[in-house]
Amino acid sequence: MSSAAFEFNGVVRFTKIGTTYLAATIVLAVAAVNTGNNALYIGVALMLGSLLLSGIASKGGLKWLRAEIGGMDEVWAGRAARGTLRIRNDSRIWNVRDVVITSEALAEPVLLAQIPRRSTVETAASFLFLKRGLAHVHSVDSYTRYPFGFFLKKRRLHVQNEVLVYPRLLGEEDAAQQFQALVGDESSANRPGAGSDIHSFREYVRGDSLRHVHWKKSASLGRWIMKQPDAEISAAVHVLVDPYQPKGVPDEAFEEMVSAAATFVFFAVQRDLDVSLSLSRTTQRTRENQSATPLFRALALLEATREPMHQIVERNTVVFSCASSSPTKTSVPVPASGLMPGGAGGDSPSSRGASSR
């Protein structure tokens, strides 16, 4: 977020009003010395006293402020999220007015008209985080021109807050087109339906019934492998994200790949599809009418690996990977090629990093 015009590094600075007032005080003081007029001396004393009182009041008001960040909605990288900001004034003397709160985590400054002494003010705030992952908010800055507007006083308020930021969502306009092939598969002649035929195999996910364990494959691989019948796949999609980042692939390309995967999962959940997300050592699943928070949390905390890892790729699995040089043509959509902002595709890193196998 770009800095506001009034922000500065330091503790205090004169405002335009304060600069003019100080110049007038100096001129009046020079006149008092040259003329020896007692009335001018009294005027200079009053003006200097006002400057001193303004500095003491602004410092005393901000000194006792405490800040807390309340709960936020789902936070997506690059998108403003609504939350609450609580400011407590522990002072027994000063009612602070016209306080502006700024921070790198705030999408825009927050203005508080008044914070009465020994009370708490809670206000809505808009937060903005540019990167996915676990974000830490350590401080917010408070500014005030209270009481006379001669000084702009600044004080840093310490907070301790952690926010889980989901990956950035790419363009939404073309998202519907990415699922046309998926919907078409359901109405094709060989569409999955009720029956006992095995459609594919997948890793065990907590909550799966042991009746669907394929014992022979489980014994050969040393871990539980589940049978996935045709009826289960009719309204489901399996997404596999490969965290391998080859040497020479920039971090931006890896982040674009994660964003493309998160975008695909987001719109799949919006269409009430059962979504299975396979990462390097874990598989998360969400069913219809269930929260997809575990999937987005896993993508938010996903870290790149420097060594390739073996993963089971099922039929009709949507694969997102930085290691793939070009997508392969299959019956399900290649998500990253059409989910770039503004509908751009082509040779971008994310469009090369997704394929369906």
Helices and strands as residue ranges (DSSP letters): E 12-14, H 16-35, H 38-63, E 65-69, E 81-89, E 96-102, E 110-115, E 119-127, E 133-144, E 151-165, H 175-178, H 180-186, E 198-203, G 210-212, H 215-221, E 225-229, H 230-233, E 236-242, H 251-270, E 274-278, E 283-286, H 293-300, E 318-321, G 335-338, G 341-343, H 349-352, E 354-356
